[in-house]
Amino acid sequence: MRVAMWVVLAVCALLLLVVVLRNRVAGRWLTYLALNVVVAAFLLYFVNLLSSYTHFTLPINVATLCTVGILGVPGLFLLAALKLVVL
């Protein structure tokens, strides 16, 4: 039963991707979003790479990737300030 659900999910995701990529505007938007997520991952990785010097880390997870992906560098500063204030 579990395998059947995963197969249905994969087929639905593939069909959704085909529908989105047929539209040029949606394809550009999807490409822009993917690029922002990749840049966000590199920014968070760079911050964590410097953690041996700064003793400051930010986790790389869906919430932080979305925040930095949508807001950019100000989102990174927002997460850093939030971590400093909360902890």
N, C-alpha and C positions, 0 to 999 in steps of 0.2 A: 504494500500500500504506500509506503514512504517513497519508494522508487517511482511509482506512478505519479505522485504529487510533484516530485522534482522534475520529471519529464514534462509534465504539463506546465510547470513554472518556466522551464527553459524554452519550450515552444512559444509560450505567450511572450516572453521577453524578446525572443528573436523576431516574432511578428511585430511587436511594438517598435523595435529598432528599425525594421524594414519600413514601416509606415512613417516614422519620424525622418528617416534619411531620404525618403522620396520628396519631401518638401525641402527646398533649398534654405529657406529662412530657419526652419527648425534644425536642419543639419548644421548650419553655421552657429546657431545658439548652443547646440550640443557640443560642438567643437570648442567654442569659447568656454563653456562650463568645464569641460575636461581639461583644457589648458590651465584654467584657474586652479583646479584641484591638484594638478601636477606641480604647479609653482608653489602652492601652499604646502604640499608635502616636502618639497625641497627646502622651503623656509623653515619649517618646523624641524626638519632633520639638521639643518645648519645650526639652529639654536641648540639642539641637543648635542651636536658635535662639539660645540664650545662649552658644554656643561662641565668638562674637566677643569676649565679655567674659572668659570663663573659660578659653579655649583648651583645652577638654575636649569631645570628641565621642564619641558612642556610635553605632555603625552601626545603621541600621534594616533588619534582615533577619529571616528566619524564626526563627532561634535567639533573638535578643533579644526579638522580639515574643512568642514563646511563654514565655520566662522572665518577662518583665514582666506578661504576660497572666495567667499562673498565680499568680505570687507577689505581684503588685501593686507597691506602692511599695517594700517591702523587696527585691523582685527587682531594681528599678532601682538601689537602693543596693548590692546584691550585685554587679551588673555594673560599677558605677562603681568599687567597691573592688577587684574583680578586675582591671579595666583598670589601676588605679593600682599594684597590686602586681606585675602581670606586666610592665608597661612601665616 
